[in-house]
């Protein structure tokens, strides 16, 4: 397990942001599939798989970013927010 964590942390900041951003569509799909006209069992399976993928992307992206990368991402988001508020 430590070997996998070390490998994930060796990936770039950009990769971490992309993996972290992938959790958003998986979260949306996990709940949007409830609107499909399919059986309840299939909806449960789809929700389990899609929600699991969302969580994997979330935790994987945070592991890739690490503490410093997360601070960097927050700073980028804050800076973007202030620039868009002024314009």
N, C-alpha and C positions, 0 to 999 in steps of 0.2 A: 504494500500500500504506500509506503514512503517513497518507493521508486516512482510510482505513478504521480504522486504529488510533486516530487522534485521535477519530473518531466513537464508537468503542466505549468509549473512556475517558471520554467525556462522559456516558455513561449512569449511572444511579443505582447506589448500593451494593446496594439491594434487587434490582435487575435482575441484577446480577452474581452475587448469591447464588443467585437462581433458576436462572440459566443454568448455574452451576457445579453445582447440585444435580441438574440434568437429566442430567448425565453418569452418575450412579449407575444409573438405570433402563436407560440404553442399554448400559452395561457388563453388567448382569445379563442383559438380553435377548440380547446378542451371544453369550453362552455358553449361556444356557438354550435357545436355538433348536436347539442340537446334540441335544437330546432328542427333537425332532420327527421323525416318520417320513417324511422327505423325502429326495430324492437328495443325494448328497455335493456335487454341483455347486451346487445351490441353497443348501445349508448354507454353502458357502464364500462365495457371493455375499451371503447374509444377514449372515454374520459380518463381512465386509468393510464393508458399508454401516453396520451397527449399531455396530461398533467405531470406524469413522470418525466417525460422529455423536457418539459418546462423547468422542472426542479433540477434536472441534470445540467441543463444549460445555465441555470442561475448559479448553482454551486460551482460548476466547472469554470464559469467566467470569473467568479469571485476568487477562485483559487489561482487562476492564471494572473489576474490583476494583482492580487496581494494587497496588503495594507497601503503601500505607497502608490500603487496604481489606482486604487480606489480613491485615494485623496486627490490624485491627479485628475481623475474623471470628474469628481465633484467640482474641482476648481474650473475645469473646462465647461461644465454645465452652468455654473454660476456666472462665468464670464460671458457665455452665450446669452444667458437670460438678461444680464444688464445691458448688453449691446442691443438686443432686440427690443428692450423696454424703451431705450432712448430713441430708436429709429422709427 
